[in-house]
Amino acid sequence: MSRPRERRIDRLRRLLERAGFYVTATSGVRPSSFDLAARRDATLLLLKVLKNIDALDPEEASRLLDLGRVFPAVVILVGERSGASDLESGVVYTRYNVPIVSEATLEEYLEKAFPPFLYASPGGIFARVDGERLRFLRVSRGLSLGSLAAVGGVSRRAIQLYEEGQGAEASVVERIEAYLDAPIVVPIELFQLPSRPVAPGSSGRRRRGHDAEPSEPPRPSTGDALRDGVFDQLDGMGLEVTVTIRAPFDAVARAREILLTGVGSLRTAAHRAEVLQGIARVAEGHAMFVVRESVHRPSIGGLPILSVTELRRLRGPDELLDDLTEREGP
């Protein structure tokens, strides 16, 4: 019998598939920063599953968010509890900027098209107020700031802030909506990409060629000569390379398409082949595995395998991607 966490991952996979997503799991490779990758149309998701969301530490959150920016993909953590308390349905939580929802919240969003309206923040549960709508309703009904403040049990200044779009406590929203007999909150779009830019050098990203920044610091060594040599080779081809940590792949490279890159032995390549190919298909890109030794077959399970010598013979990203396409087969 599978363990509870594996059963939860499987339920989420089936939920996403019912909602029209193409899904792949990373359970065959450990460690991994995420458990599921899923795509529907232009939406790419990376899902992490934890029973207790307090187990998410800052480093793991940073790695997960960095991966989301690199693809780019929407990052979501699906949890069950925080401490001794169950996560509430319909509420979005955050830890270190990672959005977190319960399985029930995600199910309502995917199967009933019912988005969450509430978010947890220090001090309680809040909702995002549609400030323009609130002001329109108040003015059109001849209500003063003071009279609406009395209904909500807050100050006049609080109503002004709500009309400017500031969040309000859920209990205050409930009282105002009941009095106005109209909704005033804005739904939370779970699948919206964050707009925050990547801090320079924050995820080991390095570019060469015409688009490179002269002041961009060199990529830190991974401590593995084989990996560093492969990444330098990809840099030299003009690809944008981001080294990953605790992921099924060792780096994400980008030319005209995304390229997931693994480095190591043929044995490791065989172990990761299915997962790497699955993620590459979901990301609508390519994957490859580079080994030190000579290889006698072009791929393992559809995953292109290149020796270091073969990689060095390729003169640029177009030639590399054409070679990978041939190795992938029909």
C-alpha positions as CSV (number, residue, x, y, z in Angstrom):
1,M,0.0,0.0,0.0
2,S,1.3,3.5,-0.9
3,R,2.1,5.9,1.9
4,P,-0.4,8.8,2.7
5,R,1.8,11.4,1.0
6,E,2.0,9.4,-2.2
7,R,-1.7,8.9,-2.2
8,R,-2.2,12.6,-1.9
9,I,0.1,13.3,-4.8
10,D,-1.8,10.7,-6.8
11,R,-5.1,12.3,-6.0
12,L,-3.8,15.7,-7.0
13,R,-2.4,14.3,-10.3
14,R,-5.9,12.8,-11.1
15,L,-7.6,16.1,-10.1
16,L,-5.3,18.1,-12.5
17,E,-5.8,15.5,-15.3
18,R,-9.6,15.8,-14.9
19,A,-9.2,19.6,-15.2
20,G,-7.5,19.2,-18.6
21,F,-3.8,19.4,-17.5
22,Y,-1.0,17.2,-18.8
23,V,0.8,16.1,-15.6
24,T,4.0,14.4,-14.7
25,A,5.2,13.4,-11.2
26,T,8.8,13.5,-9.9
27,S,8.3,10.8,-7.2
28,G,10.8,8.6,-9.0
29,V,13.6,11.0,-8.3
30,R,14.8,12.3,-4.9
31,P,15.5,14.9,-3.8
32,S,13.1,17.1,-5.8
33,S,12.0,20.6,-5.1
34,F,8.5,19.9,-6.5
35,D,6.2,16.8,-6.7
36,L,4.1,17.6,-9.8
37,A,4.5,19.5,-13.0
38,A,1.4,20.3,-15.0
39,R,0.4,22.3,-18.1
40,R,-2.9,23.4,-19.6
41,D,-2.6,25.7,-22.6
42,A,-0.2,28.5,-21.5
43,T,-0.4,27.7,-17.8
44,L,2.5,25.7,-16.3
45,L,2.3,24.7,-12.7
46,L,4.9,23.3,-10.2
47,L,3.2,21.8,-7.2
48,K,4.9,20.9,-3.9
49,V,3.0,18.7,-1.4
50,L,3.5,18.8,2.4
51,K,1.3,17.6,5.2
52,N,2.4,20.4,7.6
53,I,3.2,23.6,5.8
54,D,5.5,24.7,8.7
55,A,8.0,22.2,7.3
56,L,8.8,24.5,4.4
57,D,12.0,26.3,5.2
58,P,13.4,29.5,3.6
59,E,16.0,27.7,1.4
60,E,13.5,25.3,0.0
61,A,11.0,28.1,-0.7
62,S,13.7,30.1,-2.4
63,R,14.6,27.1,-4.6
64,L,11.0,26.5,-5.5
65,L,10.4,30.1,-6.4
66,D,13.6,30.3,-8.5
67,L,12.4,27.3,-10.5
68,G,9.1,29.0,-11.1
69,R,10.8,32.2,-12.4
70,V,13.2,30.2,-14.7
71,F,10.5,28.2,-16.6
72,P,8.4,30.4,-15.9
73,A,5.7,28.5,-13.9
74,V,3.2,29.1,-11.2
75,V,4.4,27.7,-7.9
76,I,1.8,26.3,-5.5
77,L,2.3,24.4,-2.2
78,V,-0.6,22.1,-1.3
79,G,-0.8,21.5,2.4
80,E,-3.0,20.0,5.0
81,R,-2.1,21.5,8.3
82,S,-0.2,24.4,10.0
83,G,0.9,23.3,13.4
84,A,-2.0,21.5,15.0
85,S,-4.7,23.3,12.9
86,D,-6.1,22.2,9.6
87,L,-5.9,24.7,6.7
88,E,-9.2,26.3,6.0
89,S,-10.9,25.8,2.7
90,G,-11.1,28.8,0.5
91,V,-8.1,30.5,2.1
92,V,-4.7,31.2,0.5
93,Y,-1.8,31.0,2.9
94,T,1.8,32.0,2.3
95,R,5.2,31.0,3.6
96,Y,8.3,32.8,2.4
97,N,6.2,34.2,-0.6
98,V,5.1,30.7,-1.7
99,P,1.3,30.5,-2.0
100,I,-0.3,27.6,-0.1
101,V,-3.8,26.1,-0.4
102,S,-5.5,23.0,0.9
103,E,-6.4,20.2,-1.4
104,A,-10.1,21.1,-1.0
105,T,-9.4,24.7,-2.1
106,L,-7.6,23.6,-5.2
107,E,-10.3,21.1,-6.0
108,E,-13.0,23.8,-5.7
109,Y,-11.0,26.0,-8.0
110,L,-10.4,23.4,-10.7
111,E,-13.6,21.5,-10.7
112,K,-16.2,24.1,-9.7
113,A,-14.4,27.2,-11.0
114,F,-14.8,28.7,-7.5
115,P,-11.7,30.8,-6.7
116,P,-10.6,31.6,-3.2
117,F,-11.5,35.0,-1.9
118,L,-9.6,35.0,1.5
119,Y,-6.0,35.0,2.5
120,A,-4.2,34.4,5.8
121,S,-2.1,37.2,7.1
122,P,-0.7,38.2,10.5
123,G,-3.7,39.2,12.5
124,G,-6.3,37.0,10.9
125,I,-8.1,36.1,7.7
126,F,-8.6,38.9,5.1
127,A,-10.2,39.5,1.7
128,R,-9.1,41.7,-1.1
129,V,-11.6,44.5,-1.5
130,D,-12.7,45.9,-4.9
131,G,-12.3,49.5,-3.9
132,E,-14.0,51.1,-6.9
133,R,-17.0,48.9,-6.5
134,L,-17.3,49.6,-2.8
135,R,-17.1,53.3,-3.3
136,F,-19.7,53.1,-6.1
137,L,-22.1,51.1,-3.9
138,R,-21.6,53.5,-1.0
139,V,-22.1,56.7,-3.0
140,S,-24.9,55.4,-5.1
141,R,-26.8,54.5,-2.0
142,G,-26.1,57.9,-0.3
143,L,-24.0,56.4,2.5
144,S,-21.4,58.4,4.2
145,L,-18.0,57.0,5.3
146,G,-19.1,57.2,8.9
147,S,-22.4,55.3,8.3
148,L,-20.6,52.4,6.5
149,A,-17.9,52.4,9.1
150,A,-20.5,51.9,11.7
151,V,-21.9,48.9,9.8
152,G,-18.5,47.3,9.5
153,G,-17.5,48.1,13.0
154,V,-14.4,50.0,11.9
155,S,-13.1,53.6,11.5
156,R,-13.9,56.0,8.7
157,R,-10.2,55.8,7.8
158,A,-10.5,52.1,7.4
159,I,-13.4,52.5,4.9
160,Q,-11.2,55.0,2.9
161,L,-8.4,52.4,2.8
162,Y,-10.8,49.7,1.6
163,E,-11.9,52.0,-1.2
164,E,-8.3,52.4,-2.1
165,G,-8.0,48.6,-2.5
166,Q,-6.6,47.6,0.9
167,G,-7.6,44.2,2.3
168,A,-10.2,43.9,5.0
169,E,-10.8,41.3,7.7
170,A,-13.2,38.6,6.6
171,S,-15.7,39.4,9.4
172,V,-15.8,43.1,8.4
173,V,-16.4,42.1,4.7
174,E,-19.2,39.8,5.7
175,R,-21.0,42.6,7.6
176,I,-20.6,45.2,4.8
177,E,-21.7,42.7,2.1
178,A,-24.7,41.7,4.1
179,Y,-25.7,45.3,4.6
180,L,-25.2,46.3,0.9
181,D,-26.5,42.9,-0.3
182,A,-23.7,42.9,-2.9
183,P,-20.2,41.4,-3.1
184,I,-17.3,43.7,-2.7
185,V,-14.3,41.4,-2.8
186,V,-11.9,40.4,-5.6
187,P,-11.2,36.7,-6.2
188,I,-7.6,35.4,-5.9
189,E,-6.3,34.1,-9.2
190,L,-4.2,31.1,-8.1
191,F,-2.7,30.5,-11.6
192,Q,-1.3,34.1,-12.1
193,L,2.4,34.4,-12.5
194,P,4.1,36.6,-10.0
195,S,5.4,39.9,-11.4
196,R,8.5,40.1,-9.2
197,P,11.7,40.1,-11.2
198,V,14.6,37.7,-10.5
199,A,17.3,39.3,-8.5
200,P,20.6,39.3,-10.5
201,G,22.6,36.2,-9.7
202,S,20.0,34.9,-7.3
203,S,19.6,31.5,-8.9
204,G,23.0,30.9,-10.5
205,R,21.9,32.3,-13.9
206,R,24.6,33.3,-16.3
207,R,24.4,34.6,-19.9
208,R,27.0,35.0,-22.5
209,G,26.9,36.6,-25.9
210,H,25.4,39.9,-27.0
211,D,22.7,40.0,-24.2
212,A,25.2,39.4,-21.4
213,E,25.6,42.0,-18.7
214,P,29.2,43.2,-18.4
215,S,28.9,43.4,-14.6
216,E,27.2,40.0,-14.2
217,P,29.2,37.9,-11.7
218,P,30.5,34.5,-12.7
219,R,28.4,31.5,-11.9
220,P,29.6,29.9,-8.6
221,S,31.3,26.5,-9.0
222,T,29.1,23.5,-8.2
223,G,32.1,21.7,-6.8
224,D,31.8,19.0,-9.5
225,A,34.3,19.3,-12.4
226,L,32.1,17.4,-14.9
227,R,29.0,19.6,-14.2
228,D,31.0,22.8,-14.3
229,G,32.5,21.8,-17.6
230,V,29.2,21.0,-19.1
231,F,27.6,24.3,-18.0
232,D,30.6,26.2,-19.3
233,Q,30.2,24.5,-22.6
234,L,26.5,25.5,-22.7
235,D,27.5,29.0,-21.8
236,G,29.9,29.1,-24.6
237,M,27.2,28.1,-27.1
238,G,25.2,31.2,-26.1
239,L,22.6,29.5,-23.9
240,E,21.3,31.1,-20.7
241,V,22.1,28.6,-18.0
242,T,20.6,28.4,-14.5
243,V,22.0,25.8,-12.1
244,T,19.4,24.1,-10.0
245,I,19.6,22.5,-6.6
246,R,17.5,19.6,-5.3
247,A,15.8,19.2,-8.7
248,P,15.5,16.2,-11.0
249,F,17.8,18.1,-13.4
250,D,21.1,19.8,-12.7
251,A,20.4,23.0,-14.8
252,V,17.9,24.7,-17.0
253,A,19.3,26.1,-20.2
254,R,17.4,28.3,-22.6
255,A,17.9,29.2,-26.2
256,R,14.8,29.3,-28.5
257,E,13.4,26.5,-26.2
258,I,13.9,25.4,-22.7
259,L,16.4,22.6,-22.1
260,L,16.5,20.5,-18.9
261,T,20.1,19.3,-18.4
262,G,21.2,16.4,-16.3
263,V,24.9,15.5,-15.7
264,G,26.4,12.3,-14.3
265,S,26.7,8.6,-15.1
266,L,24.7,6.4,-17.4
267,R,23.2,4.7,-14.4
268,T,21.9,8.0,-13.1
269,A,20.6,8.9,-16.6
270,A,18.7,5.6,-16.7
271,H,17.2,6.3,-13.3
272,R,16.1,9.9,-14.2
273,A,15.1,9.3,-17.9
274,E,11.3,8.9,-17.4
275,V,11.0,11.9,-15.0
276,L,13.2,14.2,-17.1
277,Q,11.3,13.4,-20.3
278,G,8.0,13.8,-18.6
279,I,8.9,17.3,-17.2
280,A,10.3,18.3,-20.6
281,R,7.1,17.4,-22.3
282,V,5.0,19.3,-19.8
283,A,7.3,22.3,-20.1
284,E,7.1,22.0,-23.9
285,G,10.9,21.9,-24.2
286,H,13.7,19.3,-24.4
287,A,15.8,17.3,-21.9
288,M,19.3,15.8,-22.2
289,F,21.8,13.9,-20.0
290,V,25.5,14.4,-20.4
291,V,27.9,11.7,-19.3
292,R,31.7,11.5,-19.2
293,E,32.0,8.1,-20.8
294,S,31.4,7.1,-24.4
295,V,27.8,6.2,-25.3
296,H,26.7,3.5,-27.7
297,R,23.1,4.5,-28.0
298,P,21.5,8.0,-28.7
299,S,18.9,7.9,-25.9
300,I,17.6,6.0,-22.9
301,G,13.8,5.8,-22.8
302,G,13.6,8.7,-25.2
303,L,16.0,10.8,-23.1
304,P,18.9,12.0,-25.4
305,I,22.3,10.9,-24.0
306,L,25.4,12.8,-25.0
307,S,29.0,12.3,-24.0
308,V,31.1,15.3,-23.1
309,T,33.0,14.8,-26.4
310,E,29.8,14.8,-28.4
311,L,28.6,18.0,-26.7
312,R,31.9,19.8,-27.5
313,R,31.4,19.0,-31.2
314,L,28.2,20.9,-31.4
315,R,28.7,24.5,-32.5
316,G,25.7,26.3,-31.2
317,P,22.2,26.1,-29.7
318,D,20.4,25.4,-33.0
319,E,22.8,22.5,-33.8
320,L,22.3,21.2,-30.2
321,L,18.5,21.3,-30.4
322,D,18.5,19.7,-33.8
323,D,20.7,16.9,-32.5
324,L,18.4,16.4,-29.5
325,T,15.3,16.2,-31.7
326,E,16.9,13.4,-33.7
327,R,17.9,11.5,-30.6
328,E,14.4,11.8,-29.1
329,G,13.0,9.9,-32.1
330,P,9.4,9.9,-33.3
